[in-house]
């Protein structure tokens, strides 16, 4: 049996993000009501790019990255937003193929995937341990 205190902080961090993502995905699946409009994938890609650009600009204000780092971060954020928003738009097709239960499983899985990706990007911080000094 493993002691939870012996687990690495990054494992806990990744699991936390995975569970939060899965919970959000579950919510999006359960509350989905179905849409009568056709999927608009081009609009999703445009909004993903806009969201990624705004996110990267806000992040870059303090850090002032080079153009290569800026573009790489923009690509990563675009893929992350694009995956999530495309999955939300794709729920319509999943519902046609497999019904409400399939939508719930699909959105929960996508939420967990996005959560684990965000968890892997986050760097764990080391806990502050009290220091002891030896007296003489």
CORZI-V878824 format. One record per residue. N is the residue number from 0. RES is the residue in one small letter. PHI is phi in radians with two decimals (none if undefined). BURIAL is 1 if it has 16 or more other ideal C-beta (glycine too) atoms within 10 Angstrom, else 0. D_LAST is the distance of its C-alpha to the last C-alpha in whole Angstrom. Layout:
n->{N:N}
res->{RES:RES}
phi->{PHI:PHI}
burial->{BURIAL:BURIAL}
d_last->{D_LAST:D_LAST}
This chain:
n->{0:1:2:3:4:5:6:7:8:9:10:11:12:13:14:15:16:17:18:19:20:21:22:23:24:25:26:27:28:29:30:31:32:33:34:35:36:37:38:39:40:41:42:43:44:45:46:47:48:49:50:51:52:53:54:55:56:57:58:59:60:61:62:63:64:65:66:67:68:69:70:71:72:73:74:75:76:77:78:79:80:81:82:83:84:85:86:87:88:89:90:91:92:93:94:95:96:97:98:99:100:101:102:103:104:105:106:107:108:109:110:111:112:113:114:115:116:117:118:119:120:121:122:123:124:125:126:127:128:129:130:131:132:133:134:135}
res->{x:x:x:x:x:x:x:x:x:x:x:x:x:x:x:x:x:x:x:x:x:x:x:x:x:x:x:x:x:x:x:x:x:x:x:x:x:x:x:x:x:x:x:x:x:x:x:x:x:x:x:x:x:x:x:x:x:x:x:x:x:x:x:x:x:x:x:x:x:x:x:x:x:x:x:x:x:x:x:x:x:x:x:x:x:x:x:x:x:x:x:x:x:x:x:x:x:x:x:x:x:x:x:x:x:x:x:x:x:x:x:x:x:x:x:x:x:x:x:x:x:x:x:x:x:x:x:x:x:x:x:x:x:x:x:x}
phi->{none:-1.64:-1.50:-1.03:-1.32:-1.47:-1.26:-1.27:-1.05:-1.16:-1.11:-1.10:-1.09:-1.11:-1.14:-1.09:-1.11:-1.06:-1.19:-1.13:-1.07:-1.13:-1.12:-1.14:-1.10:-1.06:-1.04:-1.12:-1.31:-1.17:-1.51:-1.17:-1.85:1.51:-2.17:-1.64:-1.49:-1.30:-1.06:-2.08:-1.21:-1.14:-1.07:-1.10:-1.15:-1.13:-1.16:-1.11:-1.14:-1.09:-1.10:-1.13:-1.11:-1.09:-1.06:-1.20:-1.11:-1.11:-1.12:-1.40:-1.03:-1.45:-1.43:0.84:-1.28:-1.26:-1.11:-1.13:-1.14:-1.08:-1.16:-1.13:-1.12:-1.08:-1.10:-1.07:-1.19:-1.08:-1.12:-1.16:-1.10:-1.07:-1.06:-1.15:-1.22:-1.13:-1.11:-1.10:-1.25:-1.33:-0.96:-1.03:-1.23:-1.08:-1.11:-1.11:-1.28:-2.37:1.49:-1.09:-1.08:-1.14:-1.11:-1.11:-1.12:-1.08:-1.19:-1.13:-1.13:-1.13:-1.07:-1.12:-1.09:-1.10:-1.08:-1.22:-1.12:-1.12:-1.12:-1.24:-1.32:-1.41:-1.64:-1.22:-1.72:-1.37:-1.18:-1.37:-1.74:-1.15:-1.68:-2.02:-2.03:-1.62:-1.49:-2.25}
burial->{0:0:0:0:0:0:0:0:0:0:0:0:1:1:0:0:1:1:0:1:1:1:0:1:1:1:0:1:1:0:0:1:0:0:0:0:0:0:0:0:0:0:0:1:1:0:0:1:0:0:1:1:0:0:1:1:0:0:0:0:0:0:0:0:0:0:0:0:0:1:0:0:1:1:0:0:1:1:0:1:1:1:0:1:1:0:1:1:1:1:1:1:0:1:1:0:0:0:0:0:0:0:1:1:0:1:1:1:1:1:1:1:1:1:1:1:1:1:1:0:0:0:0:0:0:0:0:0:0:0:0:0:0:0:0:0}
d_last->{40:38:35:36:32:32:35:35:35:38:40:39:40:43:44:44:46:49:49:50:52:54:54:56:58:59:60:62:64:64:66:68:71:73:75:78:78:78:74:73:71:72:71:68:67:68:65:63:63:63:60:58:59:58:54:54:55:52:49:50:50:47:46:49:50:52:56:55:52:54:57:54:53:56:58:55:55:59:59:56:59:62:61:60:63:65:64:65:68:69:69:72:73:71:72:76:75:73:73:70:68:68:67:64:63:63:61:59:58:58:56:53:54:54:50:49:50:48:45:45:45:42:39:36:33:30:28:25:22:19:16:13:10:7:4:0}
